[in-house]
């Protein structure tokens, strides 16, 4: 089961971070970073399966692929922003984490603008 | 590419910390700082390699070009 591996990685990493933090706080942050990456790699196959299933669904439903591409991009940007912000927060620089979150929000806004216009066009076409 | 990466990083961190203590006792301060730096560089090169692969997989996964 994947969840056991994820839990094992998380617990061992956090204990090691606790142990290494008094001597070497910089290495402790890197341990947390490595644990985060390992956890993602253990579930990345399921993520690819889910995304390909979504794409098959979207093809069947006839909605053009552009919307799904935008949604996937938003999810990807959200994940990377969250990942980077937490690493910065762990290493103690809260200001930089907030700046990263701000940048991520702006990028998501830019990507979601065409979606917004598509929705509005659909609504206008429905009105009599 | 599994849990042993975490143990490797932690081992390097502890080893460099111990070396620093010993070197400090043998009043070789500059060597102590150098070993700290060397340990950090080794760990950083490992972790940056992992970050590179992470960002590549994310780019292919979410088609974030």
N, CA and C atoms of all chains as a GROMACS GRO file, in nm:
protein
  579
    1UNK      N    1   0.085  -0.120   0.000
    1UNK     CA    2   0.000   0.000   0.000
    1UNK      C    3   0.088   0.124   0.000
    2UNK      N    4   0.049   0.220  -0.081
    2UNK     CA    5   0.133   0.340  -0.094
    2UNK      C    6   0.130   0.423   0.032
    3UNK      N    7   0.014   0.425   0.097
    3UNK     CA    8   0.001   0.518   0.209
    3UNK      C    9   0.097   0.480   0.320
    4UNK      N   10   0.127   0.349   0.334
    4UNK     CA   11   0.221   0.309   0.439
    4UNK      C   12   0.358   0.366   0.409
    5UNK      N   13   0.396   0.360   0.279
    5UNK     CA   14   0.529   0.410   0.246
    5UNK      C   15   0.536   0.560   0.270
    6UNK      N   16   0.428   0.629   0.232
    6UNK     CA   17   0.429   0.775   0.250
    6UNK      C   18   0.439   0.807   0.398
    7UNK      N   19   0.360   0.738   0.481
    7UNK     CA   20   0.364   0.766   0.625
    7UNK      C   21   0.504   0.736   0.680
    8UNK      N   22   0.564   0.625   0.635
    8UNK     CA   23   0.696   0.588   0.687
    8UNK      C   24   0.798   0.696   0.651
    9UNK      N   25   0.794   0.739   0.522
    9UNK     CA   26   0.890   0.842   0.481
    9UNK      C   27   0.869   0.968   0.564
   10UNK      N   28   0.741   1.008   0.582
   10UNK     CA   29   0.715   1.133   0.653
   10UNK      C   30   0.762   1.127   0.796
   11UNK      N   31   0.733   1.015   0.865
   11UNK     CA   32   0.768   1.008   1.008
   11UNK      C   33   0.919   1.005   1.024
   12UNK      N   34   0.987   0.919   0.944
   12UNK     CA   35   1.132   0.912   0.961
   12UNK      C   36   1.196   1.047   0.929
   13UNK      N   37   1.146   1.112   0.823
   13UNK     CA   38   1.207   1.240   0.787
   13UNK      C   39   1.188   1.341   0.898
   14UNK      N   40   1.066   1.346   0.956
   14UNK     CA   41   1.046   1.452   1.057
   14UNK      C   42   1.129   1.422   1.181
   15UNK      N   43   1.145   1.292   1.215
   15UNK     CA   44   1.230   1.263   1.332
   15UNK      C   45   1.374   1.301   1.302
   16UNK      N   46   1.420   1.268   1.181
   16UNK     CA   47   1.559   1.303   1.148
   16UNK      C   48   1.577   1.454   1.148
   17UNK      N   49   1.476   1.525   1.097
   17UNK     CA   50   1.488   1.672   1.098
   17UNK      C   51   1.503   1.721   1.240
   18UNK      N   52   1.420   1.663   1.330
   18UNK     CA   53   1.428   1.707   1.469
   18UNK      C   54   1.568   1.682   1.524
   19UNK      N   55   1.626   1.567   1.485
   19UNK     CA   56   1.755   1.530   1.542
   19UNK      C   57   1.866   1.616   1.485
   20UNK      N   58   1.860   1.639   1.353
   20UNK     CA   59   1.972   1.709   1.289
   20UNK      C   60   1.961   1.859   1.312
   21UNK      N   61   1.842   1.906   1.354
   21UNK     CA   62   1.823   2.052   1.356
   21UNK      C   63   1.917   2.119   1.455
   22UNK      N   64   1.945   2.056   1.573
   22UNK     CA   65   2.027   2.132   1.668
   22UNK      C   66   2.168   2.150   1.612
   23UNK      N   67   2.224   2.044   1.547
   23UNK     CA   68   2.362   2.062   1.498
   23UNK      C   69   2.364   2.141   1.369
   24UNK      N   70   2.279   2.097   1.271
   24UNK     CA   71   2.290   2.158   1.139
   24UNK      C   72   2.150   2.199   1.089
   25UNK      N   73   2.100   2.318   1.118
   25UNK     CA   74   1.965   2.354   1.074
   25UNK      C   75   1.952   2.356   0.921
   26UNK      N   76   2.062   2.385   0.849
   26UNK     CA   77   2.050   2.393   0.703
   26UNK      C   78   2.026   2.253   0.645
   27UNK      N   79   2.097   2.153   0.698
   27UNK     CA   80   2.077   2.018   0.644
   27UNK      C   81   1.937   1.970   0.680
   28UNK      N   82   1.885   2.015   0.796
   28UNK     CA   83   1.751   1.970   0.836
   28UNK      C   84   1.647   2.014   0.733
   29UNK      N   85   1.659   2.137   0.683
   29UNK     CA   86   1.562   2.183   0.583
   29UNK      C   87   1.572   2.096   0.459
   30UNK      N   88   1.696   2.059   0.422
   30UNK     CA   89   1.712   1.978   0.300
   30UNK      C   90   1.653   1.839   0.317
   31UNK      N   91   1.658   1.787   0.440
   31UNK     CA   92   1.594   1.656   0.462
   31UNK      C   93   1.445   1.667   0.438
   32UNK      N   94   1.384   1.776   0.488
   32UNK     CA   95   1.240   1.794   0.466
   32UNK      C   96   1.209   1.804   0.318
   33UNK      N   97   1.295   1.876   0.246
   33UNK     CA   98   1.274   1.890   0.102
   33UNK      C   99   1.281   1.754   0.034
   34UNK      N  100   1.382   1.674   0.070
   34UNK     CA  101   1.398   1.544   0.006
   34UNK      C  102   1.280   1.454   0.038
   35UNK      N  103   1.229   1.462   0.161
   35UNK     CA  104   1.113   1.379   0.197
   35UNK      C  105   0.993   1.419   0.113
   36UNK      N  106   0.972   1.550   0.093
   36UNK     CA  107   0.858   1.593   0.012
   36UNK      C  108   0.869   1.539  -0.130
   37UNK      N  109   0.990   1.543  -0.185
   37UNK     CA  110   1.007   1.495  -0.322
   37UNK      C  111   0.980   1.345  -0.328
   38UNK      N  112   1.029   1.270  -0.228
   38UNK     CA  113   1.009   1.124  -0.231
   38UNK      C  114   0.862   1.090  -0.222
   39UNK      N  115   0.789   1.166  -0.140
   39UNK     CA  116   0.646   1.136  -0.125
   39UNK      C  117   0.575   1.158  -0.256
   40UNK      N  118   0.613   1.267  -0.327
   40UNK     CA  119   0.547   1.290  -0.455
   40UNK      C  120   0.581   1.178  -0.553
   41UNK      N  121   0.708   1.135  -0.554
   41UNK     CA  122   0.745   1.033  -0.651
   41UNK      C  123   0.673   0.902  -0.624
   42UNK      N  124   0.634   0.877  -0.498
   42UNK     CA  125   0.568   0.749  -0.472
   42UNK      C  126   0.424   0.751  -0.522
   43UNK      N  127   0.365   0.870  -0.548
   43UNK     CA  128   0.226   0.870  -0.596
   43UNK      C  129   0.215   0.922  -0.738
   44UNK      N  130   0.328   0.948  -0.806
   44UNK     CA  131   0.318   1.016  -0.935
   44UNK      C  132   0.251   0.924  -1.037
   45UNK      N  133   0.266   0.790  -1.021
   45UNK     CA  134   0.202   0.704  -1.121
   45UNK      C  135   0.051   0.718  -1.113
   46UNK      N  136  -0.002   0.720  -0.990
   46UNK     CA  137  -0.148   0.733  -0.978
   46UNK      C  138  -0.194   0.865  -1.037
   47UNK      N  139  -0.111   0.969  -1.022
   47UNK     CA  140  -0.149   1.100  -1.075
   47UNK      C  141  -0.159   1.093  -1.226
   48UNK      N  142  -0.060   1.026  -1.291
   48UNK     CA  143  -0.068   1.019  -1.437
   48UNK      C  144  -0.192   0.940  -1.480
   49UNK      N  145  -0.223   0.831  -1.406
   49UNK     CA  146  -0.344   0.755  -1.441
   49UNK      C  147  -0.466   0.844  -1.430
   50UNK      N  148  -0.476   0.921  -1.321
   50UNK     CA  149  -0.596   1.004  -1.301
   50UNK      C  150  -0.607   1.105  -1.414
   51UNK      N  151  -0.492   1.166  -1.451
   51UNK     CA  152  -0.500   1.270  -1.554
   51UNK      C  153  -0.539   1.209  -1.687
   52UNK      N  154  -0.484   1.090  -1.722
   52UNK     CA  155  -0.522   1.033  -1.852
   52UNK      C  156  -0.669   0.994  -1.848
   53UNK      N  157  -0.719   0.947  -1.732
   53UNK     CA  158  -0.863   0.913  -1.726
   53UNK      C  159  -0.946   1.039  -1.747
   54UNK      N  160  -0.900   1.151  -1.685
   54UNK     CA  161  -0.975   1.277  -1.702
   54UNK      C  162  -0.976   1.316  -1.848
   55UNK      N  163  -0.860   1.301  -1.914
   55UNK     CA  164  -0.857   1.342  -2.055
   55UNK      C  165  -0.953   1.256  -2.137
   56UNK      N  166  -0.956   1.125  -2.108
   56UNK     CA  167  -1.048   1.040  -2.185
   56UNK      C  168  -1.191   1.088  -2.162
   57UNK      N  169  -1.221   1.121  -2.037
   57UNK     CA  170  -1.356   1.168  -2.005
   57UNK      C  171  -1.388   1.294  -2.084
   58UNK      N  172  -1.290   1.388  -2.084
   58UNK     CA  173  -1.316   1.515  -2.152
   58UNK      C  174  -1.336   1.491  -2.302
   59UNK      N  175  -1.257   1.398  -2.360
   59UNK     CA  176  -1.275   1.375  -2.505
   59UNK      C  177  -1.417   1.326  -2.530
   60UNK      N  178  -1.461   1.234  -2.444
   60UNK     CA  179  -1.596   1.177  -2.467
   60UNK      C  180  -1.701   1.287  -2.455
   61UNK      N  181  -1.685   1.377  -2.356
   61UNK     CA  182  -1.792   1.474  -2.331
   61UNK      C  183  -1.789   1.586  -2.433
   62UNK      N  184  -1.688   1.591  -2.522
   62UNK     CA  185  -1.695   1.688  -2.630
   62UNK      C  186  -1.647   1.826  -2.591
   63UNK      N  187  -1.618   1.852  -2.463
   63UNK     CA  188  -1.565   1.984  -2.427
   63UNK      C  189  -1.424   1.993  -2.483
   64UNK      N  190  -1.385   2.109  -2.538
   64UNK     CA  191  -1.254   2.113  -2.605
   64UNK      C  192  -1.143   2.101  -2.501
   65UNK      N  193  -1.030   2.047  -2.546
   65UNK     CA  194  -0.924   2.009  -2.453
   65UNK      C  195  -0.861   2.131  -2.386
   66UNK      N  196  -0.884   2.251  -2.444
   66UNK     CA  197  -0.819   2.371  -2.393
   66UNK      C  198  -0.850   2.391  -2.244
   67UNK      N  199  -0.976   2.365  -2.208
   67UNK     CA  200  -1.016   2.392  -2.070
   67UNK      C  201  -0.943   2.296  -1.977
   68UNK      N  202  -0.935   2.168  -2.019
   68UNK     CA  203  -0.868   2.073  -1.930
   68UNK      C  204  -0.720   2.107  -1.917
   69UNK      N  205  -0.659   2.150  -2.030
   69UNK     CA  206  -0.518   2.188  -2.023
   69UNK      C  207  -0.501   2.300  -1.921
   70UNK      N  208  -0.592   2.399  -1.925
   70UNK     CA  209  -0.578   2.513  -1.833
   70UNK      C  210  -0.595   2.464  -1.689
   71UNK      N  211  -0.692   2.377  -1.667
   71UNK     CA  212  -0.715   2.330  -1.529
   71UNK      C  213  -0.593   2.254  -1.479
   72UNK      N  214  -0.536   2.168  -1.567
   72UNK     CA  215  -0.417   2.093  -1.524
   72UNK      C  216  -0.302   2.187  -1.495
   73UNK      N  217  -0.289   2.292  -1.579
   73UNK     CA  218  -0.179   2.386  -1.556
   73UNK      C  219  -0.198   2.456  -1.422
   74UNK      N  220  -0.323   2.490  -1.391
   74UNK     CA  221  -0.348   2.560  -1.264
   74UNK      C  222  -0.313   2.468  -1.148
   75UNK      N  223  -0.350   2.340  -1.161
   75UNK     CA  224  -0.318   2.246  -1.052
   75UNK      C  225  -0.167   2.235  -1.037
   76UNK      N  226  -0.096   2.226  -1.150
   76UNK     CA  227   0.050   2.213  -1.143
   76UNK      C  228   0.113   2.334  -1.079
   77UNK      N  229   0.068   2.455  -1.122
   77UNK     CA  230   0.125   2.576  -1.065
   77UNK      C  231   0.094   2.583  -0.917
   78UNK      N  232  -0.031   2.546  -0.881
   78UNK     CA  233  -0.066   2.550  -0.739
   78UNK      C  234   0.022   2.459  -0.657
   79UNK      N  235   0.049   2.340  -0.711
   79UNK     CA  236   0.131   2.246  -0.634
   79UNK      C  237   0.272   2.298  -0.617
   80UNK      N  238   0.330   2.348  -0.728
   80UNK     CA  239   0.470   2.393  -0.718
   80UNK      C  240   0.479   2.512  -0.624
   81UNK      N  241   0.382   2.605  -0.633
   81UNK     CA  242   0.387   2.722  -0.544
   81UNK      C  243   0.380   2.678  -0.400
   82UNK      N  244   0.287   2.584  -0.372
   82UNK     CA  245   0.272   2.536  -0.233
   82UNK      C  246   0.400   2.471  -0.186
   83UNK      N  247   0.460   2.390  -0.274
   83UNK     CA  248   0.583   2.319  -0.239
   83UNK      C  249   0.694   2.418  -0.204
   84UNK      N  250   0.714   2.517  -0.292
   84UNK     CA  251   0.822   2.614  -0.268
   84UNK      C  252   0.792   2.698  -0.145
   85UNK      N  253   0.666   2.737  -0.127
   85UNK     CA  254   0.633   2.824  -0.013
   85UNK      C  255   0.658   2.749   0.118
   86UNK      N  256   0.625   2.620   0.121
   86UNK     CA  257   0.647   2.548   0.248
   86UNK      C  258   0.795   2.532   0.276
   87UNK      N  259   0.874   2.511   0.170
   87UNK     CA  260   1.018   2.498   0.194
   87UNK      C  261   1.073   2.627   0.250
   88UNK      N  262   1.031   2.740   0.192
   88UNK     CA  263   1.081   2.869   0.243
   88UNK      C  264   1.035   2.889   0.387
   89UNK      N  265   0.912   2.849   0.416
   89UNK     CA  266   0.863   2.868   0.552
   89UNK      C  267   0.943   2.780   0.649
   90UNK      N  268   0.971   2.654   0.606
   90UNK     CA  269   1.049   2.566   0.694
   90UNK      C  270   1.184   2.629   0.725
   91UNK      N  271   1.246   2.690   0.624
   91UNK     CA  272   1.379   2.744   0.650
   91UNK      C  273   1.369   2.881   0.715
   92UNK      N  274   1.246   2.923   0.753
   92UNK     CA  275   1.235   3.037   0.840
   92UNK      C  276   1.208   3.168   0.772
   93UNK      N  277   1.211   3.174   0.638
   93UNK     CA  278   1.189   3.304   0.575
   93UNK      C  279   1.044   3.312   0.530
   94UNK      N  280   0.960   3.363   0.618
   94UNK     CA  281   0.818   3.366   0.592
   94UNK      C  282   0.785   3.467   0.483
   95UNK      N  283   0.863   3.575   0.475
   95UNK     CA  284   0.834   3.678   0.376
   95UNK      C  285   0.846   3.623   0.235
   96UNK      N  286   0.953   3.547   0.211
   96UNK     CA  287   0.972   3.494   0.076
   96UNK      C  288   0.860   3.399   0.041
   97UNK      N  289   0.814   3.320   0.141
   97UNK     CA  290   0.706   3.225   0.114
   97UNK      C  291   0.582   3.301   0.067
   98UNK      N  292   0.552   3.413   0.135
   98UNK     CA  293   0.433   3.489   0.093
   98UNK      C  294   0.452   3.545  -0.047
   99UNK      N  295   0.575   3.588  -0.081
   99UNK     CA  296   0.596   3.642  -0.216
   99UNK      C  297   0.572   3.532  -0.320
  100UNK      N  298   0.618   3.411  -0.290
  100UNK     CA  299   0.598   3.301  -0.386
  100UNK      C  300   0.449   3.274  -0.403
  101UNK      N  301   0.376   3.276  -0.288
  101UNK     CA  302   0.230   3.253  -0.299
  101UNK      C  303   0.167   3.361  -0.385
  102UNK      N  304   0.211   3.486  -0.366
  102UNK     CA  305   0.155   3.596  -0.446
  102UNK      C  306   0.183   3.571  -0.593
  103UNK      N  307   0.308   3.535  -0.627
  103UNK     CA  308   0.339   3.510  -0.768
  103UNK      C  309   0.254   3.398  -0.825
  104UNK      N  310   0.236   3.292  -0.746
  104UNK     CA  311   0.154   3.180  -0.794
  104UNK      C  312   0.012   3.224  -0.820
  105UNK      N  313  -0.043   3.307  -0.730
  105UNK     CA  314  -0.181   3.353  -0.750
  105UNK      C  315  -0.193   3.432  -0.879
  106UNK      N  316  -0.093   3.520  -0.906
  106UNK     CA  317  -0.102   3.602  -1.027
  106UNK      C  318  -0.100   3.510  -1.149
  107UNK      N  319  -0.011   3.410  -1.148
  107UNK     CA  320  -0.002   3.323  -1.266
  107UNK      C  321  -0.132   3.246  -1.285
  108UNK      N  322  -0.192   3.201  -1.175
  108UNK     CA  323  -0.317   3.126  -1.189
  108UNK      C  324  -0.425   3.217  -1.244
  109UNK      N  325  -0.424   3.345  -1.198
  109UNK     CA  326  -0.524   3.437  -1.250
  109UNK      C  327  -0.508   3.452  -1.401
  110UNK      N  328  -0.383   3.468  -1.446
  110UNK     CA  329  -0.361   3.489  -1.589
  110UNK      C  330  -0.412   3.369  -1.668
  111UNK      N  331  -0.390   3.249  -1.616
  111UNK     CA  332  -0.429   3.130  -1.693
  111UNK      C  333  -0.580   3.115  -1.692
  112UNK      N  334  -0.644   3.160  -1.582
  112UNK     CA  335  -0.789   3.136  -1.575
  112UNK      C  336  -0.868   3.242  -1.651
  113UNK      N  337  -0.804   3.349  -1.700
  113UNK     CA  338  -0.881   3.453  -1.770
  113UNK      C  339  -0.953   3.396  -1.892
  114UNK      N  340  -0.886   3.323  -1.986
  114UNK     CA  341  -0.962   3.270  -2.100
  114UNK      C  342  -1.077   3.181  -2.058
  115UNK      N  343  -1.058   3.107  -1.946
  115UNK     CA  344  -1.170   3.022  -1.901
  115UNK      C  345  -1.289   3.109  -1.866
  116UNK      N  346  -1.258   3.220  -1.800
  116UNK     CA  347  -1.365   3.310  -1.757
  116UNK      C  348  -1.443   3.359  -1.879
  117UNK      N  349  -1.368   3.402  -1.983
  117UNK     CA  350  -1.438   3.455  -2.100
  117UNK      C  351  -1.517   3.343  -2.166
  118UNK      N  352  -1.465   3.220  -2.166
  118UNK     CA  353  -1.541   3.110  -2.227
  118UNK      C  354  -1.673   3.090  -2.153
  119UNK      N  355  -1.664   3.094  -2.019
  119UNK     CA  356  -1.788   3.072  -1.942
  119UNK      C  357  -1.888   3.182  -1.973
  120UNK      N  358  -1.840   3.306  -1.979
  120UNK     CA  359  -1.933   3.417  -2.002
  120UNK      C  360  -1.997   3.403  -2.138
  121UNK      N  361  -1.915   3.362  -2.240
  121UNK     CA  362  -1.977   3.345  -2.373
  121UNK      C  363  -2.085   3.239  -2.367
  122UNK      N  364  -2.057   3.128  -2.297
  122UNK     CA  365  -2.158   3.020  -2.292
  122UNK      C  366  -2.285   3.075  -2.229
  123UNK      N  367  -2.269   3.154  -2.120
  123UNK     CA  368  -2.388   3.205  -2.051
  123UNK      C  369  -2.466   3.297  -2.144
  124UNK      N  370  -2.391   3.386  -2.216
  124UNK     CA  371  -2.462   3.479  -2.306
  124UNK      C  372  -2.535   3.400  -2.414
  125UNK      N  373  -2.471   3.293  -2.463
  125UNK     CA  374  -2.540   3.219  -2.572
  125UNK      C  375  -2.666   3.154  -2.518
  126UNK      N  376  -2.670   3.120  -2.389
  126UNK     CA  377  -2.791   3.054  -2.335
  126UNK      C  378  -2.905   3.154  -2.322
  127UNK      N  379  -2.867   3.282  -2.294
  127UNK     CA  380  -2.976   3.378  -2.271
  127UNK      C  381  -3.055   3.399  -2.398
  128UNK      N  382  -3.187   3.426  -2.392
  128UNK     CA  383  -3.269   3.444  -2.515
  128UNK      C  384  -3.229   3.569  -2.590
  129UNK      N  385   1.655   0.509  -0.500
  129UNK     CA  386   1.590   0.639  -0.496
  129UNK      C  387   1.470   0.630  -0.399
  130UNK      N  388   1.500   0.581  -0.278
  130UNK     CA  389   1.386   0.569  -0.186
  130UNK      C  390   1.426   0.629  -0.052
  131UNK      N  391   1.393   0.559   0.055
  131UNK     CA  392   1.409   0.620   0.186
  131UNK      C  393   1.557   0.638   0.218
  132UNK      N  394   1.644   0.558   0.151
  132UNK     CA  395   1.783   0.568   0.196
  132UNK      C  396   1.843   0.703   0.161
  133UNK      N  397   1.779   0.778   0.069
  133UNK     CA  398   1.833   0.911   0.038
  133UNK      C  399   1.823   0.997   0.163
  134UNK      N  400   1.708   0.984   0.236
  134UNK     CA  401   1.691   1.067   0.354
  134UNK      C  402   1.796   1.030   0.458
  135UNK      N  403   1.818   0.898   0.475
  135UNK     CA  404   1.918   0.856   0.575
  135UNK      C  405   2.056   0.903   0.533
  136UNK      N  406   2.084   0.903   0.402
  136UNK     CA  407   2.217   0.946   0.357
  136UNK      C  408   2.238   1.093   0.393
  137UNK      N  409   2.136   1.176   0.365
  137UNK     CA  410   2.151   1.318   0.393
  137UNK      C  411   2.169   1.341   0.542
  138UNK      N  412   2.088   1.270   0.622
  138UNK     CA  413   2.099   1.289   0.767
  138UNK      C  414   2.238   1.245   0.815
  139UNK      N  415   2.289   1.134   0.759
  139UNK     CA  416   2.420   1.084   0.802
  139UNK      C  417   2.528   1.186   0.770
  140UNK      N  418   2.520   1.245   0.647
  140UNK     CA  419   2.621   1.346   0.611
  140UNK      C  420   2.613   1.462   0.707
  141UNK      N  421   2.488   1.506   0.738
  141UNK     CA  422   2.474   1.621   0.828
  141UNK      C  423   2.538   1.592   0.964
  142UNK      N  424   2.509   1.471   1.019
  142UNK     CA  425   2.562   1.440   1.153
  142UNK      C  426   2.712   1.426   1.147
  143UNK      N  427   2.762   1.361   1.042
  143UNK     CA  428   2.908   1.339   1.032
  143UNK      C  429   2.981   1.472   1.030
  144UNK      N  430   2.930   1.566   0.948
  144UNK     CA  431   3.002   1.694   0.942
  144UNK      C  432   2.994   1.764   1.076
  145UNK      N  433   2.879   1.750   1.146
  145UNK     CA  434   2.868   1.816   1.277
  145UNK      C  435   2.973   1.757   1.372
  146UNK      N  436   2.986   1.623   1.369
  146UNK     CA  437   3.084   1.560   1.460
  146UNK      C  438   3.224   1.604   1.423
  147UNK      N  439   3.254   1.605   1.292
  147UNK     CA  440   3.390   1.647   1.251
  147UNK      C  441   3.419   1.787   1.299
  148UNK      N  442   3.316   1.873   1.291
  148UNK     CA  443   3.342   2.011   1.335
  148UNK      C  444   3.378   2.013   1.483
  149UNK      N  445   3.300   1.934   1.565
  149UNK     CA  446   3.331   1.936   1.708
  149UNK      C  447   3.476   1.894   1.729
  150UNK      N  448   3.517   1.783   1.661
  150UNK     CA  449   3.653   1.734   1.683
  150UNK      C  450   3.754   1.840   1.640
  151UNK      N  451   3.732   1.896   1.523
  151UNK     CA  452   3.829   1.995   1.473
  151UNK      C  453   3.834   2.116   1.565
  152UNK      N  454   3.716   2.152   1.619
  152UNK     CA  455   3.718   2.269   1.709
  152UNK      C  456   3.801   2.237   1.832
  153UNK      N  457   3.785   2.109   1.883
  153UNK     CA  458   3.863   2.076   2.003
  153UNK      C  459   4.013   2.083   1.969
  154UNK      N  460   4.049   2.038   1.846
  154UNK     CA  461   4.191   2.040   1.810
  154UNK      C  462   4.229   2.177   1.759
  155UNK      N  463   4.159   2.279   1.804
  155UNK     CA  464   4.168   2.422   1.769
  155UNK      C  465   4.209   2.443   1.624
  156UNK      N  466   4.142   2.376   1.530
  156UNK     CA  467   4.161   2.405   1.386
  156UNK      C  468   4.029   2.462   1.334
  157UNK      N  469   4.001   2.587   1.372
  157UNK     CA  470   3.871   2.647   1.341
  157UNK      C  471   3.846   2.650   1.191
  158UNK      N  472   3.948   2.690   1.113
  158UNK     CA  473   3.919   2.709   0.969
  158UNK      C  474   3.884   2.576   0.905
  159UNK      N  475   3.950   2.466   0.951
  159UNK     CA  476   3.915   2.334   0.893
  159UNK      C  477   3.771   2.298   0.926
  160UNK      N  478   3.729   2.335   1.047
  160UNK     CA  479   3.591   2.302   1.088
  160UNK      C  480   3.492   2.368   0.992
  161UNK      N  481   3.511   2.497   0.967
  161UNK     CA  482   3.417   2.564   0.877
  161UNK      C  483   3.425   2.501   0.738
  162UNK      N  484   3.544   2.460   0.696
  162UNK     CA  485   3.553   2.400   0.562
  162UNK      C  486   3.478   2.270   0.556
  163UNK      N  487   3.488   2.186   0.659
  163UNK     CA  488   3.414   2.060   0.654
  163UNK      C  489   3.264   2.087   0.655
  164UNK      N  490   3.222   2.188   0.734
  164UNK     CA  491   3.078   2.220   0.731
  164UNK      C  492   3.035   2.254   0.590
  165UNK      N  493   3.117   2.339   0.526
  165UNK     CA  494   3.081   2.381   0.390
  165UNK      C  495   3.080   2.261   0.297
  166UNK      N  496   3.180   2.172   0.311
  166UNK     CA  497   3.186   2.056   0.221
  166UNK      C  498   3.062   1.969   0.238
  167UNK      N  499   3.023   1.946   0.366
  167UNK     CA  500   2.903   1.864   0.388
  167UNK      C  501   2.783   1.927   0.323
  168UNK      N  502   2.772   2.060   0.340
  168UNK     CA  503   2.654   2.128   0.282
  168UNK      C  504   2.655   2.115   0.130
  169UNK      N  505   2.772   2.129   0.068
  169UNK     CA  506   2.778   2.124  -0.078
  169UNK      C  507   2.737   1.985  -0.126
  170UNK      N  508   2.783   1.880  -0.057
  170UNK     CA  509   2.747   1.744  -0.100
  170UNK      C  510   2.596   1.726  -0.092
  171UNK      N  511   2.539   1.765   0.023
  171UNK     CA  512   2.394   1.745   0.040
  171UNK      C  513   2.318   1.827  -0.061
  172UNK      N  514   2.362   1.951  -0.084
  172UNK     CA  515   2.292   2.037  -0.180
  172UNK      C  516   2.294   1.976  -0.318
  173UNK      N  517   2.411   1.920  -0.359
  173UNK     CA  518   2.415   1.865  -0.496
  173UNK      C  519   2.317   1.749  -0.508
  174UNK      N  520   2.306   1.666  -0.401
  174UNK     CA  521   2.209   1.555  -0.410
  174UNK      C  522   2.068   1.610  -0.422
  175UNK      N  523   2.033   1.706  -0.335
  175UNK     CA  524   1.894   1.751  -0.329
  175UNK      C  525   1.859   1.827  -0.456
  176UNK      N  526   1.955   1.904  -0.510
  176UNK     CA  527   1.922   1.980  -0.631
  176UNK      C  528   1.898   1.885  -0.747
  177UNK      N  529   1.972   1.772  -0.751
  177UNK     CA  530   1.943   1.672  -0.854
  177UNK      C  531   1.799   1.622  -0.842
  178UNK      N  532   1.757   1.598  -0.717
  178UNK     CA  533   1.620   1.548  -0.697
  178UNK      C  534   1.519   1.654  -0.738
  179UNK      N  535   1.546   1.782  -0.705
  179UNK     CA  536   1.452   1.889  -0.742
  179UNK      C  537   1.442   1.896  -0.893
  180UNK      N  538   1.556   1.876  -0.964
  180UNK     CA  539   1.552   1.881  -1.110
  180UNK      C  540   1.458   1.774  -1.164
  181UNK      N  541   1.473   1.652  -1.113
  181UNK     CA  542   1.386   1.546  -1.165
  181UNK      C  543   1.241   1.575  -1.126
  182UNK      N  544   1.220   1.630  -1.006
  182UNK     CA  545   1.082   1.661  -0.966
  182UNK      C  546   1.019   1.759  -1.062
  183UNK      N  547   1.092   1.869  -1.093
  183UNK     CA  548   1.032   1.969  -1.181
  183UNK      C  549   1.011   1.913  -1.320
  184UNK      N  550   1.100   1.821  -1.367
  184UNK     CA  551   1.078   1.764  -1.500
  184UNK      C  552   0.951   1.681  -1.501
  185UNK      N  553   0.935   1.595  -1.398
  185UNK     CA  554   0.814   1.513  -1.398
  185UNK      C  555   0.689   1.601  -1.390
  186UNK      N  556   0.696   1.708  -1.309
  186UNK     CA  557   0.578   1.794  -1.299
  186UNK      C  558   0.550   1.860  -1.433
  187UNK      N  559   0.658   1.899  -1.503
  187UNK     CA  560   0.636   1.966  -1.630
  187UNK      C  561   0.568   1.871  -1.728
  188UNK      N  562   0.615   1.745  -1.732
  188UNK     CA  563   0.550   1.652  -1.825
  188UNK      C  564   0.409   1.620  -1.779
  189UNK      N  565   0.391   1.610  -1.648
  189UNK     CA  566   0.262   1.566  -1.596
  189UNK      C  567   0.154   1.669  -1.626
  190UNK      N  568   0.180   1.795  -1.592
  190UNK     CA  569   0.076   1.897  -1.605
  190UNK      C  570   0.093   1.977  -1.733
  191UNK      N  571   0.182   1.932  -1.823
  191UNK     CA  572   0.209   2.003  -1.950
  191UNK      C  573   0.226   2.152  -1.925
  192UNK      N  574   0.315   2.186  -1.830
  192UNK     CA  575   0.337   2.325  -1.793
  192UNK      C  576   0.449   2.384  -1.876
  193UNK      N  577   0.434   2.397  -2.008
  193UNK     CA  578   0.554   2.445  -2.079
  193UNK      C  579   0.563   2.597  -2.076
   0.00000   0.00000   0.00000
